[in-house]
């Protein structure tokens, strides 16, 4: 009987030990009901900010582990800080502060934010909207009387749709919602202009990118033809050598003198003289706003210009206020060497 009693006692001890072991393994991690009030907007997810269970207790999520590493035990001391706010505990690409509506961790909640769970990677804010980037290079030159066009293109990182608008530039230039900048500069619109075009996405909040560039508008004979002859540049009246007002000045000369090809005037394109060496010298006046104009003079002994001497005209003065350059070209032969010389001017517009 004594032997059996000993067996019974050992079994009870084993059973008791087993019960105690099970009890120790099933003790829950206690929830702290005051914790949600210690983080910004903590009442949105309450215990699930830190625990896998909506009732609290049990296993912690990643944010809960970060909190536990700071507070330990049941202390009610504050723990929210810029350092905790800067962490991305759940690894979803957003910091704890961004998810709880306090990005800098100062304890001040940002108004109007959508709060998400900093301990769950599947609960996160909508993707951040970033500004588009300009992809195209601007067209930086134009000529009056000729259509200017530049298609601005931009790319949006989030794939949002883009709308374009003119932020600055000359009055004649417009920009469509699709990004086409176009317009025809009038005759008096030469010089440098700053153009600014903005691309704006439809994200929330909307973001913009601006391209600014310098646009140089110059004079152009073909543009002048378009303006002066209502686009009929192929008509006989519009030809470079035509003289529709019969004043002795060709259209090209009228262009260089900034005069009206349909109103007779007494202006002269060429002046004739002799220099100190007795050489025939031609002086010419041309507009300053067309740098492409090239002027040369042919000198010859016969009116047929069989074997002419070609001299490039050089600049001898500039009247900036009036908008003219003074050019000059002299013959290589003096009148003491030959008393009969012919000259004609060639202009490349």
Rosetta blueprint (number, residue, H / E / L):
1 X L
2 X H
3 X H
4 X H
5 X H
6 X H
7 X H
8 X H
9 X H
10 X H
11 X H
12 X H
13 X H
14 X H
15 X H
16 X H
17 X H
18 X H
19 X H
20 X H
21 X H
22 X H
23 X H
24 X H
25 X H
26 X L
27 X L
28 X L
29 X L
30 X L
31 X L
32 X L
33 X L
34 X L
35 X H
36 X H
37 X H
38 X H
39 X L
40 X L
41 X L
42 X H
43 X H
44 X H
45 X L
46 X H
47 X H
48 X H
49 X H
50 X L
51 X E
52 X L
53 X L
54 X L
55 X L
56 X L
57 X L
58 X L
59 X L
60 X E
61 X L
62 X H
63 X H
64 X H
65 X H
66 X H
67 X H
68 X H
69 X H
70 X H
71 X H
72 X L
73 X L
74 X L
75 X L
76 X L
77 X L
78 X L
79 X L
80 X L
81 X L
82 X H
83 X H
84 X H
85 X H
86 X H
87 X L
88 X L
89 X L
90 X L
91 X L
92 X L
93 X L
94 X L
95 X L
96 X H
97 X H
98 X H
99 X H
100 X H
101 X L
102 X L
103 X L
104 X L
105 X L
106 X L
107 X L
108 X L
109 X L
110 X L
111 X L
112 X L
113 X L
114 X L
115 X L
116 X L
117 X L
118 X L
119 X L
120 X L
121 X L
122 X L
123 X L
124 X L
125 X L
126 X L
127 X L
128 X L
129 X L
130 X L
131 X L
132 X L
133 X E
134 X E
135 X L
136 X L
137 X L
138 X L
139 X L
140 X L
141 X E
142 X E
143 X E
144 X L
145 X L
146 X L
147 X E
148 X E
149 X E
150 X E
151 X E
152 X L
153 X L
154 X E
155 X E
156 X L
157 X L
158 X L
159 X L
160 X L
161 X L
162 X E
163 X E
164 X E
165 X E
166 X E
167 X E
168 X E
169 X L
170 X L
171 X L
172 X L
173 X L
174 X E
175 X E
176 X L
177 X L
178 X L
179 X L
180 X E
181 X E
182 X E
183 X E
184 X E
185 X L
186 X L
187 X L
188 X L
189 X L
190 X L
191 X E
192 X E
193 X E
194 X E
195 X E
196 X E
197 X E
198 X E
199 X E
200 X E
201 X E
202 X L
203 X L
204 X L
205 X L
206 X L
207 X L
208 X E
209 X E
210 X E
211 X E
212 X E
213 X E
214 X E
215 X E
216 X E
217 X E
218 X E
219 X L
220 X L
221 X H
222 X H
223 X H
224 X H
225 X H
226 X H
227 X H
228 X H
229 X L
230 X L
231 X L
232 X L
233 X L
234 X L
235 X L
236 X H
237 X H
238 X H
239 X L
240 X L
241 X L
242 X L
243 X L
244 X L
245 X L
246 X L
247 X L
248 X L
249 X L
250 X L
251 X H
252 X H
253 X H
254 X H
255 X H
256 X H
257 X L
258 X L
259 X L
260 X L
261 X L
262 X L
263 X L
264 X L
265 X L
266 X L
267 X L
268 X L
269 X L
270 X E
271 X E
272 X E
273 X E
274 X E
275 X L
276 X L
277 X L
278 X L
279 X E
280 X E
281 X E
282 X E
283 X E
284 X E
285 X E
286 X E
287 X E
288 X L
289 X L
290 X L
291 X L
292 X L
293 X L
294 X E
295 X E
296 X E
297 X E
298 X E
299 X E
300 X E
301 X L
302 X L
303 X L
304 X L
305 X L
306 X L
307 X L
308 X L
309 X E
310 X E
311 X E
312 X E
313 X L
314 X E
315 X E
316 X E
317 X E
318 X E
319 X E
320 X L
321 X L
322 X L
323 X L
324 X E
325 X E
326 X E
327 X E
328 X E
329 X E
330 X E
331 X E
332 X E
333 X E
334 X E
335 X L
336 X L
337 X L
338 X L
339 X L
340 X L
341 X L
342 X E
343 X E
344 X E
345 X E
346 X E
347 X E
348 X E
349 X L
